[in-house]
């Protein structure tokens, strides 16, 4: 089932998500719907608050090979994630967000992170991630804390986006 994606200006995007406690079929059905929704809108990641659910959960789908547009997608599900390590080394890369359709701009983030999380059955995991996946993990974890990628750029750069942002707030 394709879920409604809330756009910038929706209050739910600014709220803190609650931990997931029940790892049941209902949760797994919701995760399936989130994956379908992400594919529908061509995203690389989708956090539960973006579909109006204040739960600490996000999905990520990264093509195994970027050069090939038919490349299979490697899926990841992160529940109750905590980033326990951010590398000092950073990268600045163009980022988008399904809550801001067609708005891409460079964001500086750590190139590597370590994340502790649970899977859809509640099993605890730890992952070291780098490159694009590390970026998605940081972007989506921010969503669980009500933080958006426009908060990660300087006020000067943000003011340059002002007119483009107005477009979303009127929706
Ligand atoms: Zn986003």
Boltz pocket constraint, residues with backbone or C-beta under 6 A from the ligand:
constraints:
  - pocket:
      binder: B
      contacts: [[A, 45], [A, 96], [A, 97], [A, 98], [A, 99], [A, 139], [A, 143]]
      max_distance: 6.0
